Amino acid sequence: MFKQTLSAMGLGYYQGSSELPKDGQAGRWSLEVRIDPGAKKPDRVFKFAVEEFLPERMKLILSAKDGPVLADESWPLDINGAYLHGAKADGNRLKVAAIWKKADLLPQVAKIPFWECR
């Protein structure tokens, strides 16, 4: 249990802040407000949930054939994604933009790793 007394800010408003303990448990919590600190029954009860925050992070695996792509060839690109925490990535959409440039010297272009091609 945590107790805090607030001071009037003017015009009948009260303001305060506090942090939950670092070892505080996740789950449902409640905040009880009493105008009279000695009252057994709170004047107002606010219920809220404390949850662990995990930002969305996704692992993407891209795979394509090695080497240059000729003008009349298709370039299949396999994409597999998975969220590292939480929901499944099935059904998500990915927008891909590709820039194709003419390569005059195919042997040198073939040596450039896929991820460096721009």
C-alpha positions as CSV (number, residue, x, y, z in Angstrom):
1,M,0.0,0.0,0.0
2,F,1.2,3.5,-0.9
3,K,-0.1,6.7,0.6
4,Q,0.3,10.2,-0.7
5,T,-1.2,13.5,0.4
6,L,-1.8,16.1,-2.3
7,S,-1.8,19.9,-1.9
8,A,-4.3,22.2,-3.6
9,M,-3.0,23.8,-6.8
10,G,-5.6,26.5,-7.0
11,L,-9.2,26.6,-8.3
12,G,-9.9,23.4,-6.4
13,Y,-7.5,21.2,-8.5
14,Y,-5.0,18.7,-7.0
15,Q,-2.1,17.2,-8.8
16,G,0.5,14.6,-8.0
17,S,2.6,11.9,-9.5
18,S,4.3,8.8,-8.3
19,E,6.0,5.8,-9.8
20,L,5.1,2.2,-9.4
21,P,7.7,0.3,-7.5
22,K,10.3,-1.4,-9.8
23,D,9.3,-4.8,-8.3
24,G,5.6,-4.0,-8.7
25,Q,3.6,-6.9,-10.1
26,A,1.8,-6.8,-13.4
27,G,-1.9,-7.1,-13.2
28,R,-5.0,-5.2,-12.1
29,W,-4.4,-2.4,-9.6
30,S,-6.7,0.2,-8.1
31,L,-6.2,3.8,-6.9
32,E,-8.5,4.8,-4.0
33,V,-9.1,8.5,-3.4
34,R,-10.2,9.8,0.0
35,I,-11.1,13.5,0.7
36,D,-10.9,12.6,4.4
37,P,-7.7,10.5,5.0
38,G,-9.4,8.9,8.0
39,A,-12.5,7.7,6.0
40,K,-12.9,3.9,5.8
41,K,-14.6,4.0,2.4
42,P,-12.9,5.8,-0.5
43,D,-14.7,8.6,-2.3
44,R,-13.5,7.3,-5.7
45,V,-11.8,4.2,-6.9
46,F,-9.9,4.1,-10.2
47,K,-9.0,0.7,-11.6
48,F,-6.1,0.2,-14.1
49,A,-3.9,-2.5,-15.5
50,V,-0.1,-2.7,-15.2
51,E,1.5,-4.5,-18.1
52,E,5.0,-5.2,-19.2
53,F,5.9,-3.1,-22.2
54,L,7.4,-4.9,-25.1
55,P,7.9,-2.9,-28.3
56,E,7.0,-4.6,-31.6
57,R,10.1,-6.1,-33.1
58,M,10.1,-8.3,-36.1
59,K,12.6,-10.7,-37.7
60,L,12.6,-10.7,-41.5
61,I,14.4,-13.3,-43.5
62,L,14.8,-12.3,-47.2
63,S,16.2,-14.8,-49.7
64,A,16.7,-14.6,-53.5
65,K,18.9,-16.2,-56.1
66,D,22.5,-15.1,-56.2
67,G,24.0,-13.2,-59.1
68,P,22.6,-10.6,-61.6
69,V,19.1,-10.7,-63.0
70,L,18.7,-10.3,-66.7
71,A,16.1,-8.0,-68.2
72,D,13.8,-10.9,-69.3
73,E,14.1,-12.8,-66.0
74,S,11.8,-12.7,-63.0
75,W,13.4,-12.2,-59.6
76,P,11.6,-14.3,-57.0
77,L,12.1,-13.0,-53.5
78,D,11.1,-15.2,-50.5
79,I,10.2,-13.2,-47.4
80,N,9.6,-14.8,-44.0
81,G,8.7,-12.6,-41.0
82,A,8.0,-13.3,-37.3
83,Y,7.4,-11.0,-34.4
84,L,9.9,-11.6,-31.6
85,H,7.2,-11.2,-29.0
86,G,3.5,-11.6,-29.1
87,A,1.3,-11.9,-32.2
88,K,1.9,-14.0,-35.2
89,A,3.0,-12.3,-38.4
90,D,0.8,-14.4,-40.7
91,G,-1.2,-12.3,-43.1
92,N,0.9,-9.2,-42.7
93,R,1.6,-7.2,-45.9
94,L,5.0,-6.0,-46.9
95,K,5.6,-3.2,-49.4
96,V,8.8,-3.6,-51.4
97,A,10.4,-1.1,-53.8
98,A,13.2,-2.2,-56.2
99,I,15.4,0.0,-58.3
100,W,16.9,-1.7,-61.4
101,K,20.0,-0.3,-63.0
102,K,21.8,-1.4,-66.1
103,A,25.0,-3.3,-65.4
104,D,27.7,-3.0,-68.1
105,L,30.2,-5.3,-66.5
106,L,28.3,-8.4,-65.3
107,P,31.3,-10.2,-63.8
108,Q,32.0,-7.3,-61.4
109,V,28.3,-6.9,-60.5
110,A,28.0,-10.6,-59.7
111,K,30.6,-10.2,-56.9
112,I,28.5,-7.5,-55.1
113,P,26.6,-9.0,-52.1
114,F,22.8,-8.9,-52.5
115,W,22.3,-6.4,-49.6
116,E,24.7,-3.9,-51.1
117,C,22.8,-3.6,-54.4
118,R,21.0,-0.3,-54.6
